[in-house]
């Protein structure tokens, strides 16, 4: 049992209740960081990467934000909400919880 899982769950649930889903918050944080780097550090090219569960976030950022390259890591599992629906799984990683997540893609 992970002692931090309850904290993460509370954060995700509170994010959903206030209208900013956790997963989308992380994507927005990446966009804010890119804007900061572009203005303050004169950054022109951006890339994201993530191992294990963070690979899903990195892939979504690269697919959503223009000009962001994905540096994939070997062995990083792909998480798709549609797969969960088709498999009729009842358990999923809490950090990917989104209202209507299966219908996003």
ChimeraX commands (.cxc) that place a marker at each C-alpha (Angstrom):
marker #1 position 0.00,0.00,0.00 radius 0.5
marker #1 position 1.34,3.42,-0.96 radius 0.5
marker #1 position 1.08,5.97,1.89 radius 0.5
marker #1 position 0.88,8.81,-0.63 radius 0.5
marker #1 position -2.02,7.34,-2.61 radius 0.5
marker #1 position -4.62,8.87,-0.27 radius 0.5
marker #1 position -3.07,12.32,-0.69 radius 0.5
marker #1 position -3.04,11.96,-4.48 radius 0.5
marker #1 position -6.64,10.77,-4.47 radius 0.5
marker #1 position -7.74,13.76,-2.37 radius 0.5
marker #1 position -5.93,16.14,-4.71 radius 0.5
marker #1 position -7.48,14.59,-7.81 radius 0.5
marker #1 position -10.99,14.54,-6.32 radius 0.5
marker #1 position -10.70,18.15,-5.14 radius 0.5
marker #1 position -9.43,19.18,-8.57 radius 0.5
marker #1 position -12.47,17.58,-10.17 radius 0.5
marker #1 position -14.83,19.26,-7.72 radius 0.5
marker #1 position -13.35,22.70,-8.39 radius 0.5
marker #1 position -13.55,22.22,-12.14 radius 0.5
marker #1 position -9.88,21.71,-13.05 radius 0.5
marker #1 position -9.16,18.00,-13.55 radius 0.5
marker #1 position -5.74,16.97,-12.29 radius 0.5
marker #1 position -4.47,15.57,-15.61 radius 0.5
marker #1 position -5.44,18.72,-17.49 radius 0.5
marker #1 position -3.84,20.83,-14.75 radius 0.5
marker #1 position -0.53,19.09,-15.35 radius 0.5
marker #1 position -0.82,19.74,-19.08 radius 0.5
marker #1 position -1.61,23.39,-18.42 radius 0.5
marker #1 position 1.38,23.62,-16.06 radius 0.5
marker #1 position 3.61,22.40,-18.89 radius 0.5
marker #1 position 2.18,25.06,-21.21 radius 0.5
marker #1 position 2.78,27.78,-18.59 radius 0.5
marker #1 position 6.36,26.56,-18.14 radius 0.5
marker #1 position 6.92,26.69,-21.90 radius 0.5
marker #1 position 5.60,30.24,-22.10 radius 0.5
marker #1 position 7.86,31.27,-19.23 radius 0.5
marker #1 position 10.90,29.64,-20.89 radius 0.5
marker #1 position 10.08,31.29,-24.21 radius 0.5
marker #1 position 9.81,34.79,-22.72 radius 0.5
marker #1 position 12.38,34.69,-19.93 radius 0.5
marker #1 position 14.97,32.27,-21.30 radius 0.5
marker #1 position 14.36,32.88,-25.01 radius 0.5
marker #1 position 13.51,29.19,-25.46 radius 0.5
marker #1 position 12.54,28.18,-28.97 radius 0.5
marker #1 position 12.31,24.41,-28.99 radius 0.5
marker #1 position 10.62,22.21,-26.41 radius 0.5
marker #1 position 10.56,18.50,-25.76 radius 0.5
marker #1 position 8.92,16.34,-23.11 radius 0.5
marker #1 position 9.60,12.86,-21.84 radius 0.5
marker #1 position 8.34,10.69,-19.04 radius 0.5
marker #1 position 9.04,7.26,-17.68 radius 0.5
marker #1 position 6.30,4.84,-16.61 radius 0.5
marker #1 position 3.04,6.68,-15.78 radius 0.5
marker #1 position 4.53,10.07,-16.68 radius 0.5
marker #1 position 4.87,8.84,-20.27 radius 0.5
marker #1 position 1.11,9.23,-20.75 radius 0.5
marker #1 position 1.28,12.83,-19.62 radius 0.5
marker #1 position 4.28,13.54,-21.85 radius 0.5
marker #1 position 2.56,11.99,-24.87 radius 0.5
marker #1 position -0.62,14.00,-24.26 radius 0.5
marker #1 position 1.37,17.23,-23.92 radius 0.5
marker #1 position 3.21,16.57,-27.19 radius 0.5
marker #1 position -0.05,15.74,-28.98 radius 0.5
marker #1 position -1.86,18.79,-27.64 radius 0.5
marker #1 position 0.62,21.66,-27.48 radius 0.5
marker #1 position 2.03,22.86,-30.79 radius 0.5
marker #1 position 5.79,22.74,-31.24 radius 0.5
marker #1 position 6.46,20.19,-28.50 radius 0.5
marker #1 position 8.45,17.08,-29.41 radius 0.5
marker #1 position 7.99,13.80,-27.57 radius 0.5
marker #1 position 11.19,12.03,-26.53 radius 0.5
marker #1 position 9.79,8.56,-25.96 radius 0.5
marker #1 position 11.29,6.18,-23.44 radius 0.5
marker #1 position 11.44,2.47,-24.28 radius 0.5
marker #1 position 9.05,0.32,-22.32 radius 0.5
marker #1 position 6.71,3.16,-21.35 radius 0.5
marker #1 position 3.15,1.79,-21.32 radius 0.5
marker #1 position 0.45,3.60,-23.30 radius 0.5
marker #1 position -2.63,4.52,-21.33 radius 0.5
marker #1 position -5.83,5.06,-23.30 radius 0.5
marker #1 position -9.21,5.63,-21.70 radius 0.5
marker #1 position -10.87,3.91,-24.63 radius 0.5
marker #1 position -8.90,0.74,-23.82 radius 0.5
marker #1 position -10.29,0.75,-20.27 radius 0.5
marker #1 position -13.82,1.07,-21.60 radius 0.5
marker #1 position -13.37,-1.73,-24.13 radius 0.5
marker #1 position -11.79,-3.98,-21.49 radius 0.5
marker #1 position -14.59,-3.07,-19.04 radius 0.5
marker #1 position -12.01,-2.43,-16.32 radius 0.5
marker #1 position -13.33,-0.91,-13.13 radius 0.5
marker #1 position -9.96,0.14,-11.73 radius 0.5
marker #1 position -7.71,2.75,-13.33 radius 0.5
marker #1 position -4.83,4.97,-12.26 radius 0.5
marker #1 position -6.25,7.83,-10.19 radius 0.5
marker #1 position -3.93,10.39,-11.78 radius 0.5
marker #1 position -5.70,9.92,-15.13 radius 0.5
marker #1 position -9.19,10.51,-13.77 radius 0.5
marker #1 position -11.12,12.84,-16.07 radius 0.5
marker #1 position -14.85,13.37,-16.39 radius 0.5
marker #1 position -15.81,11.61,-19.62 radius 0.5
marker #1 position -12.19,10.61,-20.15 radius 0.5
marker #1 position -13.11,7.75,-22.44 radius 0.5
marker #1 position -14.65,10.17,-24.92 radius 0.5
marker #1 position -11.75,12.66,-25.15 radius 0.5
marker #1 position -9.91,11.00,-28.04 radius 0.5
marker link #1:1,2 radius 0.2
marker link #1:2,3 radius 0.2
marker link #1:3,4 radius 0.2
marker link #1:4,5 radius 0.2
marker link #1:5,6 radius 0.2
marker link #1:6,7 radius 0.2
marker link #1:7,8 radius 0.2
marker link #1:8,9 radius 0.2
marker link #1:9,10 radius 0.2
marker link #1:10,11 radius 0.2
marker link #1:11,12 radius 0.2
marker link #1:12,13 radius 0.2
marker link #1:13,14 radius 0.2
marker link #1:14,15 radius 0.2
marker link #1:15,16 radius 0.2
marker link #1:16,17 radius 0.2
marker link #1:17,18 radius 0.2
marker link #1:18,19 radius 0.2
marker link #1:19,20 radius 0.2
marker link #1:20,21 radius 0.2
marker link #1:21,22 radius 0.2
marker link #1:22,23 radius 0.2
marker link #1:23,24 radius 0.2
marker link #1:24,25 radius 0.2
marker link #1:25,26 radius 0.2
marker link #1:26,27 radius 0.2
marker link #1:27,28 radius 0.2
marker link #1:28,29 radius 0.2
marker link #1:29,30 radius 0.2
marker link #1:30,31 radius 0.2
marker link #1:31,32 radius 0.2
marker link #1:32,33 radius 0.2
marker link #1:33,34 radius 0.2
marker link #1:34,35 radius 0.2
marker link #1:35,36 radius 0.2
marker link #1:36,37 radius 0.2
marker link #1:37,38 radius 0.2
marker link #1:38,39 radius 0.2
marker link #1:39,40 radius 0.2
marker link #1:40,41 radius 0.2
marker link #1:41,42 radius 0.2
marker link #1:42,43 radius 0.2
marker link #1:43,44 radius 0.2
marker link #1:44,45 radius 0.2
marker link #1:45,46 radius 0.2
marker link #1:46,47 radius 0.2
marker link #1:47,48 radius 0.2
marker link #1:48,49 radius 0.2
marker link #1:49,50 radius 0.2
marker link #1:50,51 radius 0.2
marker link #1:51,52 radius 0.2
marker link #1:52,53 radius 0.2
marker link #1:53,54 radius 0.2
marker link #1:54,55 radius 0.2
marker link #1:55,56 radius 0.2
marker link #1:56,57 radius 0.2
marker link #1:57,58 radius 0.2
marker link #1:58,59 radius 0.2
marker link #1:59,60 radius 0.2
marker link #1:60,61 radius 0.2
marker link #1:61,62 radius 0.2
marker link #1:62,63 radius 0.2
marker link #1:63,64 radius 0.2
marker link #1:64,65 radius 0.2
marker link #1:65,66 radius 0.2
marker link #1:66,67 radius 0.2
marker link #1:67,68 radius 0.2
marker link #1:68,69 radius 0.2
marker link #1:69,70 radius 0.2
marker link #1:70,71 radius 0.2
marker link #1:71,72 radius 0.2
marker link #1:72,73 radius 0.2
marker link #1:73,74 radius 0.2
marker link #1:74,75 radius 0.2
marker link #1:75,76 radius 0.2
marker link #1:76,77 radius 0.2
marker link #1:77,78 radius 0.2
marker link #1:78,79 radius 0.2
marker link #1:79,80 radius 0.2
marker link #1:80,81 radius 0.2
marker link #1:81,82 radius 0.2
marker link #1:82,83 radius 0.2
marker link #1:83,84 radius 0.2
marker link #1:84,85 radius 0.2
marker link #1:85,86 radius 0.2
marker link #1:86,87 radius 0.2
marker link #1:87,88 radius 0.2
marker link #1:88,89 radius 0.2
marker link #1:89,90 radius 0.2
marker link #1:90,91 radius 0.2
marker link #1:91,92 radius 0.2
marker link #1:92,93 radius 0.2
marker link #1:93,94 radius 0.2
marker link #1:94,95 radius 0.2
marker link #1:95,96 radius 0.2
marker link #1:96,97 radius 0.2
marker link #1:97,98 radius 0.2
marker link #1:98,99 radius 0.2
marker link #1:99,100 radius 0.2
marker link #1:100,101 radius 0.2
marker link #1:101,102 radius 0.2
marker link #1:102,103 radius 0.2
marker link #1:103,104 radius 0.2
marker link #1:104,105 radius 0.2
view
